[in-house]
Amino acid sequence: MLERRRQDNVVYYASPSLSATGVPHAFSTRLGGVSEPPFDSMNLGTVGTGDAGVQDSLENLRTNQRRLRAAIGCESRESCNVHQVHGAGVLTARPGEVFANGRKADAIVSDDPARVVGVKYADCVPILLAAPTGRAVAAVHAGWRGVIAGVLPAAIAKLVEVGRCGAGELIAAVGPCIGFDHFEVGPEVLEAFVARFGAAAPIRRLGEKGRVDLAEAVRRQLIEAGLSGDRIDTTDRCTFRDFGEFFSHRRDRGVTGRMAAFIGARGTS
């Protein structure tokens, strides 16, 4: 189970299993930043919303990012991020190679201890992964489209390649996301999950509509890839329900901030 931690007023969740490998990492909350409502206060991923009259500032965003990186001991590291598109694209951040931020993808794999890689979330599932040595890591963003597209299996395959290990050796942490009871979807989404997971798909039908358990879908994909349950840390936090800790795109109708999940490869020392 993920643990709630506080460092210099920055509140975040961390994985005991990932911590044991020596990799710096965090699933942020909305607590500990400088942004004003409705982005209060640790907004890490958006300066605007669908309502053009409601925006956060770039200065706030950068200050919040620095605070989170400092809280996990990564203030001096280069930050790598992507433009998330709910697909299955995976990028790599390797030592000695230039990484261009803002390219379209939903996962980053890295073995560069001078960098920290991250994804943003506000209902979708953030997943952090590490090789057993901690010297190769990945950050993955998986909404329902990403789950169906297979972004997590694609990221695992790339991490196995970069980390030179077996999938069964990987360590994973599944971060806070929208809970089963709050993620109502239409029939086309339910059918997509049945097509992907079969009759035992993690769904609940409610007439024509229904609900999807995104966290359980991700956990099943980790197991399918070869990870054992005792190498997967999870949480009971719900971004929709737990207003005091998390932003939620669905609950706040788009006028909201973003959390981030960050991880960095362990150094050679």
N, C-alpha and C positions, 0 to 999 in steps of 0.2 A: 504494500500500500504506500502511495506517495505520502511524504511528510511535509507539513506546513512549516516554513522557516521564515525568519525575519532577520534582515541585515541592514543596519542604518535606515530603519523604517520602511525598507522595501520588503514586501511580503511576497513570497513565491513558494511553489511546491517543488520538491526534489525527490528523486528516486534513491532509496537506500542501495539498491543493486548497482545503479550507475555510479553512485558515490564510492562504492567499494572498489571500483576500477580506477578511481582517481581522475575521472573526467569532470570538468566544470560544466554545470548545466542548470537549467531552471525552466519551469513553467510559470510564467508571471501571472500575477493577479492585477486588479485595477488599483491596488493600494501602494502608495509610496512615491507617487510622481508629483508633477507640478501643473498638470493640465486642469482647466476649469470645466464645470459641468457644461454639456453632458458627457464630456470626455474625462471626467474626474476619476482618478488623477494620474494613473500610470498608463497613459495612452501610448502605444508603441507602433501603431500601424496605419493611421489614417489622419489626413489633415483636413478632410472634407467629407461630406455625406451627400445623399440624394437631395437634401435641402441645402441649396447654395448659400442660404443665409446663416448656416451653422457650421463653423469650421474651427479646427484647432490650428495652432501655429507650428511651423517647422522648427522653431526654436524650442518649443515645449517637447516636441517629438524627440529631438536630438538630446535634450537634457535627460529625458526619461530613459532613452536607450543607454546613455552613459551610466546612469544610476544602476540600471539592471546589470550591465556588464561588470561594473565595479562590485556589486553585491556578490557576484559569483567569481570574482578574481580574474576577470577577463578584460579589464578596462583598456589595457595596452594592445589587445588583439584587434586585427582587422575584422570587421563584421561583413559577412557574406549573406545576401538575401536574394530572393527571386520575386518575380511578378506572378502571383499564384493564379492559375486558370482552371482549377478543378479537373486536371488531366492526369496523365501518368508520366510526365516528363521528369527526368532525374539529371541534375548537373553535378559535376565534381569540382572540388576546390583542392588542388594538389600543390605540394610545395614547389616553388619556383615557377608556377604557372599563374598568369593573370586571370583573375576572376572578375567578370563584368557584372555588377549588380543590376537587377531589374530585368534580366532575361526571363522568359516565360518557362515555368516549371513548377512542380509542387514538392520537390525534395532536393536536398543537397547532401552529398557524401563527401567527407573530407578526411585526410590524414595529415593535415598541416597544423602543427601545434601553435603556429603564429596567428591562426584564424579562429573565429567562432562562427558557426553556421546557424541559421534560424529560419523559422516560419512563423507566420502570424495566424491568429485564430480568434473567433468570436462566435462559436457554436460548433464549427467543424472540429475534427479530432486532430490534435497534435501528437505526434509520436517521435520519441527520441530513441536512438539505437546506438550501440557500441560493440565493437569487437571485444573479445575477452581481455586483450591487453590494454584496451582503452586508447589505442593509437590510431584507430579509424572509427569514425562516428557518422551518424546521419540524423538529419531533421526532416520530418515528413508531415505534410498537410493533407488530410483526407476528409473531405466532405462526402456526401453520399455518391456524388459523381466520381470522385477519386477512388472510393472503395470499389465501385463497379468497374472503373477503368483499370484498376490494378496498380495504383501508384506505390502501395506498400510492398507488394511482391517485387516490383521493379527496383525499388530502393534497396531491398534486402539483397537481391542478386548483385547489384553494384557494390554494396558494402562488403559482401563476401569476397568479391574480386579484389577490391582495394585493400581490405583487411587481411586477405590471405588466410581465411578461416572457414569453417563450416557454418552453415546457417544455424545449426543446432547449438553452436557455441555463443551466438549473439545474446546480448542483453537488451531488453526493451522496456520502455516506460510509456504508458498510454495516459495522456494528460486529460485535464478537464474538458468536457464538451457538453453539448445539449443532451439531456437525459432522455431515456426511452419514453417517459410519460409526457414529454413536452414536444417531441419531434413528430408532428402530424404531417403526413404526406399524401399525395394523390395515388390513384390506382396504378399509374405507369411506373412510379417508384417502387411500389410493393412488388409489381411483377418483375422489375429489374433485379430485385433482391432474391426473389424466388428462382429466377433463371440462374443467378450466380451461386446461391447457397443451397438450393433444393427445397424440399418440403419443410425442412427444419430451419428455414431462414429466420433470422432474428427480427421478426415483424409481428404486429398485432393488428388484425383487421377490425375496423369499426365501420361497418356498412361499406360504402364505396371507398372511403378513405381508410387510413390506418396510421400506425406508428412504426418507426424503425429504431432499433437499438444500435446506434453507430458504434459505440464503444465495444459492444459484443461482436459486431461484424469485424472490427479491426483485430480483436483478440483472436478470433477464429482464423483470420488470415495469417497471423503470426504463428499459430499452431500448425496450420497447413504448410507453412514454410519450413517447419522443423524445430521451432523453439519449444521448449517445455514450459509448462505453466509456472514453474518456480523461478523462471528467468524473465518473467513479465510482471512489472509493477503496474498497478492500476489505481484508480481513485473512485470515490463515490460522489465527487463534486459535480454539480450540474451548472453550466454557464447560464441557463435560462432561470433556474430556480434560485440560485445563490447570488442575488442581486448585489449584496454587500461586498462580494469578492470579485465578480466577473462582469465584463461587458457581454452583451448578447445581441447579435444582429436581429434575430427574430423577435425577441421580447421588446427591444427598443425601436423596432421598425426602421432599422438602418441608421438612425441618428445615434451613433455610439462609437466607442473607440475599439481598439484591438489589443489583445494580449499577444505575447510572443513566447515561443519555446526555443531556447538557445542551447547549444552544446559545442564543446571544443575538444579536439583530440588531445590526449595526454602527451606530454613531452617525452624526451628520451631519458631524462634523468630519473 
